[in-house]
Amino acid sequence: MIMEQRLTAEERLTLKTGAFGAVALVSNVEPGVLALVRESFAASAALADSSGVVKAALTSGPLPRLPRDSELELESVVLPALTQAMAILRKKSPRDVRTYREVVLAAADQAAGAHRGVTPQETAMIERLRGALVEPA
């Protein structure tokens, strides 16, 4: 039987930083306020559809503070947070690893498709997210 361990506030914030940051990275690919609003609403539905430890982490506590100065700075925070979130879940709640990965990628896909379809740049960013969420061999 797999024992699930409770996540600390810092670990929950790491999961949140990765998930919310992934949406921000995809949304930043296509600039504009209207695009940002549509993409945020679309992604929030995917994040809300999570369950278990993932849902608890994404829906409780403070929002993550994400860099806003540059996409490169945002990426330097988000991609490691995604990788770290996967490690946290593998250690503390292995059955939620797949859920987290699927929820983050679904939110990114929803954000990408919410405004004028998915662009090649959004597809490339989603692939970078997918790389950060990869399971170790």
SVG drawing of the C-alpha trace seen along z (x, -y; Angstrom):
<svg xmlns="http://www.w3.org/2000/svg" viewBox="-14 -44 30 46">
<polyline fill="none" stroke="black" stroke-width="0.4" points="0.0,0.0 1.3,-3.4 1.4,-5.8 0.5,-9.4 2.4,-12.1 1.0,-15.5 2.6,-18.3 4.1,-21.3 3.0,-24.8 6.3,-25.3 5.7,-22.1 2.1,-23.1 3.4,-26.5 6.0,-24.7 3.1,-22.7 1.2,-25.9 4.1,-27.9 4.7,-25.2 1.0,-24.9 0.1,-28.6 3.5,-29.4 3.0,-26.9 -0.2,-28.7 1.6,-32.1 4.3,-30.9 1.9,-29.7 -0.2,-32.9 2.9,-35.1 3.6,-33.6 0.7,-35.5 0.6,-39.0 -2.5,-41.0 -5.0,-41.6 -7.9,-39.8 -5.8,-36.7 -4.5,-36.7 -8.1,-36.9 -9.4,-34.1 -6.4,-31.9 -6.6,-32.4 -10.3,-31.4 -9.7,-28.4 -6.8,-27.2 -8.5,-27.8 -11.2,-25.2 -8.5,-22.6 -6.8,-23.4 -10.1,-23.2 -10.7,-19.7 -7.8,-18.2 -8.3,-15.9 -6.7,-14.7 -3.4,-16.1 -3.1,-18.1 -6.4,-19.8 -5.7,-20.6 -2.3,-22.2 -3.7,-24.2 -6.8,-25.5 -5.4,-26.4 -3.0,-28.9 -1.5,-32.0 -1.0,-32.5 2.5,-32.1 4.6,-35.2 5.7,-34.8 8.3,-37.0 6.8,-39.6 9.8,-41.3 10.7,-38.8 9.7,-35.5 13.2,-34.1 13.0,-35.0 9.5,-33.4 10.8,-30.3 13.8,-30.1 11.4,-29.9 8.6,-27.8 10.5,-24.9 12.5,-24.0 9.3,-24.3 7.6,-21.8 10.5,-19.4 10.6,-19.9 6.8,-19.4 7.2,-16.0 9.9,-15.0 7.8,-16.1 4.8,-14.1 7.0,-11.0 8.2,-11.0 5.1,-12.0 2.1,-11.1 3.2,-8.8 -0.4,-8.2 -0.8,-11.9 2.2,-12.3 0.2,-11.5 -2.7,-13.7 -0.4,-16.7 1.3,-16.2 -2.0,-15.8 -3.6,-18.8 -0.7,-21.1 -0.6,-20.0 -4.3,-20.2 -4.3,-23.8 -1.5,-24.7 -3.4,-23.2 -6.6,-25.0 -4.7,-28.3 -3.0,-27.8 -6.3,-27.0 -8.4,-29.7 -7.4,-32.6 -7.3,-32.0 -6.1,-28.4 -2.7,-27.0 0.3,-28.7 3.6,-27.0 5.2,-29.1 2.6,-27.9 3.2,-24.3 6.9,-24.8 6.3,-26.1 4.1,-23.2 6.8,-20.8 9.2,-22.6 6.7,-22.2 6.3,-18.5 10.1,-18.1 10.1,-19.5 7.3,-17.1 9.0,-14.0 9.2,-10.9 12.7,-9.7 13.8,-6.7"/>
</svg>
